[in-house]
Amino acid sequence: MAKRLALPVEIELRALGRLGFCGVEQRRATTVVFRLDAVRNIGNFAAHPIKSLGSGEIMEVEPGEAGWSLDVLKELFAFYFVRPAAIQKKRAALNEKLIEAGKSILKSATPSA
């Protein structure tokens, strides 16, 4: 399940990297992509019978790996939903203060269409 939730996000983050996503956000996005790759591989063990080359036994997903997948999903929700909402709230509060002081509001983080 974690793999199915994470795959579209991995695709989007990889695309953002190709579109010039840079600086600190690029490093964070890259870190998330590497973690998503781990989730994808863990998901493969859960979805497909993969045998050990040494013993020939089917390799199972370990509890720690399943927990890691859930941790990555929590990071994704924070990256995409929690953190941007918190930043937007702080920006709105600062913009109100700037307006009250007769100053220009903060520049937009994304170019307007």
N, C-alpha and C positions, 0 to 999 in steps of 0.2 A: 504494500500500500504506500509506503514511504516513497518508493521508487516512482510510482505513478504520479504522486503529488509533486515530486521534485523535478521530473524530467522537463516539463514546460518552462520551469524557472531556469533550469540549467541552459536551455536553448536561448532564452531571452538574455541571460547574463553574458553568454558567449557572444551574442549579437551586439550587446552594448560595448563589449570590449573591442569589437571590430569597428564600431562607429565612433571611436575616439573618446570613450569613457576614460578619464585620466586621473592622475594624482591619487589621493587617499582612497577615493571611491573605487578606482580601478583596482587597487590592491585588495580592498575589501571584497569586491566582486570576484576577483580572481581566487581569493581564498574560499569563497562560497562555492565557486565552480569546482575546485579541487575536492571539497567536501561532498559535493553532489556526485562527483565521479565515484567516490567511495560508496555512497548510498546506492548508486546504480549497480555497482559490483556486488554489494551485499544482497540487493534485490535479485540479482541473477542466481545467487545461491539458493534463494528462497523459491524462485519461480521454475528453475530448471534443475534436474538432477545432475550435479557436477561431481564427478568421481575424482578421488585423490589419485595422482599418478603413482604414488608409492604403494598404497594399500589396496586401491581399487574400491574403497568404501565411498558411499555418497557423503559429501561434505554438507553439514548442516549449518544454518546461521546460529551463531553463538549469542547468548543473552546480551553480552557487551556490545556486539555488533548491532543488534536490534535497538539497543538503547542509544547507540551512536547515531543511528538513522533518525530517531526521534529528536535527538539534540540538534541535528542539522536542520530538521524541519522547523524547530523552534527558532533557530537562527534566521531561517528564511522569512518566517512571519515577522520577526523583529526588523529585518532588513527592508522588507517591502511594505509593511503596514504600521508597525508600532513606532519605529524610529522616524519615518517621514511625518506621521501625524504629530508626534511630539515636537519636531522641528517646526512644522507649520504653525502650531500653537504658539511657540516662542516667537516666531517671526511676526505673527499677527499682533502679539502683545507689544513687541518693539515698534512695529509700524504705527500702532496707535499712539505710542509715546512720541515718535518722530513727528507725526501729524500735529499733535498737540503743541510741539515745540516749533512748528512751522518749517520743518525740515523735509527733505525728500524721503520717500519710503525706500526700503531695501530693494535692490535690483532683483528681478526674478531669476531663479536658478535655472529655469528653462526658457528658451527663446519662445516668444509668442508666435502663433501661427498667423 
